[in-house]
Amino acid sequence: MIGFRFDLNAPHIVVPVRITGAQRVRWVNLILDTGSTSTVIDELVAFRLGYTLESAPTVSVTTVSGTSQASIIVARQIFALGMTVDEFPVLVMPLPAQLRADGLLGLDFFEAS
């Protein structure tokens, strides 16, 4: 892992993440969330990566605010904190604007790298 610095006074640890999607590559900001078993991105990010969610499989996920449905996409590659994972499944769902990030980097990323 490469050196990574974060603001100790910030409410979250925000990690720059490069996602290679179906048609495009994007840098996004994901919150490092050790309480999340899965990596999650907002629907808008998935669309910008070239994914169409209409035919994507869905799963039921439990969040702090209750149970929701999330689509599943497979990112061609994810790069974060000096680690790269190919063919990585990611949950996609609408995220609140108050999050001020493009999603969550969950524990599954570290288990896969």
N, C-alpha and C positions, 0 to 999 in steps of 0.2 A: 504494500500500500504506500502511495506517495504521501508526503507531508500535507496535512490539511489543517487549516486554522479556522476557528469559528468564534463568533462573538459570545463570550460568556454571559453578557447582559441581555442577549436576545431571548425572546420567549421560546424559540425553536432552533435546532441546528438545521440549517438549510444547505443542501448539498447540490452542486451543479452536476447534472447528469446528462450524458449524450445518449439519445435513443435513436436507433436506426429502425425506421418503421417500414410499412408496406411500400411507400413511394418516396419518402423524404427522411432526412436526418435533422433532428432538432436538439438544441440544448435547452433543458428545462431545469427548474429549481424544485427539488423535492425535499420535503421535511424528513429527516432521519427519524423514524418512528419505531422504536424497539418494542412497542406495544402492538404493532401491526404485524400479523403473520404474513401478509401479502403486500406486494407493491401495488399501488393504486395511482392512476392518473385521471385527470379530468377529461370529460368527453371532448372538449374543444381541442385538447392536446392530441387525442387519438385522431380526430378529423384532420388536424394539421399534419399528422404523420402519414395520412393517406388511407386510414382505415374506415370501413363502412360497418356500422354496428348493427344494421338491420338483421343480418344473417349470423352474427356472432353468438356463440353459446352464452348462456347466462347462469349465474349462481346467486343464491341468497347469501347475503353477508350481514353479520351483526356488527353494528357500529355503536358508538357512544349514544347516539340519538335513536337507536332502534334497529330494525331489520330493513334492508333495502335489496334491490336487485342490482347486480353488476354484470356487465358484459366481460367476456374474456377475449383478449387478443394475444397474439404471440409476436413480441418485438423481435426483429431479426438480431439485434444486438443492443445491449445496455452497457455503458461504461460509466463507472462512478468510483471515486476514491482509489483510483489506480487499478481497479479490477474490471474485467470484462466478462460478460456472460452472453452467450449466443442462444438464440431460440428460446427466449425467456417469456413465460406467460405473465401477463399483467392484467389486473382488474381495471375496468373503466366504468366510471360513474360520475354523475354531477357532484362537484364539491363546492362547499360554501365559499363565497368571495372572501369571507373573514379569514380563511385559511392563509391567504396571501402567498400561496405557492401553487405549483402545478400538480401536486400530488404528494404521495408518501412513499418513501423508500423503506420497504418492510424487511423483516428478517429473512424472507425467502431469497432475497438477493444475495445475502451473505452465505446462506446455506448452499446456493448454487455456484458460487465463485470459488 
